[in-house]
Amino acid sequence: MEEIKIRKMNYKLLIAFGLLLLVACAPKLKYEGTTDFGSEGWHKDSLAIFDVSVMDTSEVLTIGLTLQHGKKYAYSNVWLFISVADEAGVVVRDTLEFFVARPNGNWLGKKKKDGYEVSAIYKQGVRMKHLGFYRFSIGQGMREDLLRDINSVELWVQ
């Protein structure tokens, strides 16, 4: 009887240690910011602006995006124009195709209330060159001026 209690206690300690190890080894979120577009949608002239502070240039970063859209979004993708500017005025520009649905029309990502949330890595294994602030500007590059049913875009750095 005593041996069973000891085994149960050891088992519980092993599970607790495993959970602690998982939490300790998980990537730490350095930055997270969201721009909401409201009920109208995302207009081509509306930029999502994120100011990210870099305090350590030796860190290897992963930069990602999360897009929330409704069930009535008309496309399977969103073209994004991304600019990253440092304090010295150096600007790097990218164009990114962000998929929100499979070719068969099924939505990607997690179902959320009246829509979906899709995350993707923008850049991985990045080391910033300088300390200070970096401004990320994200605009939609679709052929329509207003993307209806796009609710928000989020930038995250871990």
N, C-alpha and C positions, 0 to 999 in steps of 0.2 A: 504494500500500500504506500509506504513512504517512498519507494523507488518510483512509482507512477507520478507522485507529486513532484519529485525532483526532475523527472523527464519533462513534465508539462512546463515547469518553470524554466528549464533550459531551452525548450522549444520557444517559449514566449520571449526569452532574452535574445535568441537567435533572430526571430522575426523583428524585434525592436532594433537590433543592431543592423539588420539588412535595410530597414526603412531609413534609418539614420544615414547609412552609407549612400543610399540613393539620393537623399536630399542634399547631402554634402557634395556629391559629385555632379549634380545637375548644373547646367550652365546658368550663370547668374545674369539676370537682366540688368543691363547698364542704363538703358533708356527705353521709354515707351511713351509714345504720344499719338493722339488720335485727332483727326479732323472730321467733324460731322458735316454732311452736306444738306441735311434737312429733308423735308418731304419733296422738294422740287427735283433734286438730283444734283449731279456734278456738272457744272458749266465749264466749258473749255477755258474760260478766263479765270476760273477759281483755282488757285494753287494751294496745295496743302504744304504748309511751311513747318519744319521741325528744326529746332536749334539743339544740337547735340554737343555736350561738353566732353572733350577728350582730356583726361588727366594722366594717362599713361600710354606712351607710344609703343611700349613693348608688348602690350596685350594683343592677342590675336582675336579679332572680332568676327561675328556673324551678324549681318544686317538683313533684316527681313521686312516683309510687308504683309498686312492682313487687310483684306477688302471685304466689306459687308454689303450685300446686295439683296434685293427682294426677289420673289418668285417670278415677277413679270419682267425682269431684266431681259432685253431683247437679243443679247449676243452671248457667244460662248467665251468671249475674251474681252480684255480691255487693254488698249495700247497706252503705255505710260511714258511720259517724258520726265526724266529724273535729272536734276542738277545738284551737284554737291560743291559748295563753295567754302573755302577756308578763310581765316581772318585776313590773309595776305591778298585775297582776291582771286586766287587760283580756282578755276571752275572746271569740273569734270561733268560732262553730259552723257547720258545714256538713254537709249530707247529700249523699253522692256515690254514684251507681250505677256500679259498676265492672264492665264486661263482660269475660267470659273466653271466651265462645263466640259464634259467629255464629248468626243465627236458624235456619240449617239444622242446627245442632248441632256443626259443626266448631270445634275449639278455636282460639282466637287465641293469638298469642305464639310463643315459641320452645319447641321440644321439649327437655326436660331429663330425662335418665334415665327415671324412672317417672312423669313428669308434664310440666307446662308452666309457663312463666314469662311473665307478661304485664305490660307496663309501660304507664303512661298518665300524662299531665301532669295534675296537680291544679290548679295555678295557674301562669300565665305572665305575665311582665312585672310582677313584684311588687317593690316597694320597702318594706322594713321601716321602721317609723316610729322605732324606738328602738334604740340599741345594747344589747347584752346577750343574755340567753338567752330563747329562745322554746320552750315545751313543746308538742309536737304529741302529741295523744292520739287514737288510732284504735281504734274498736271496730266490731265487725260488727253490722249491724242487720237480719239476716234473721229469719224467723219461727221458726227452730229455735234452741234454746239452744246446741247444739253443731254447728258446721259441720265435718263429717268431710271429710277429704282436702284441707283447706287447710293448707299446710305453713308458710308464712311470709309476712310483709308487710315491705316495705322502703320507707323514706322516703329520697329523695335530693334534694339542692339543688345546682343549678349556676348 
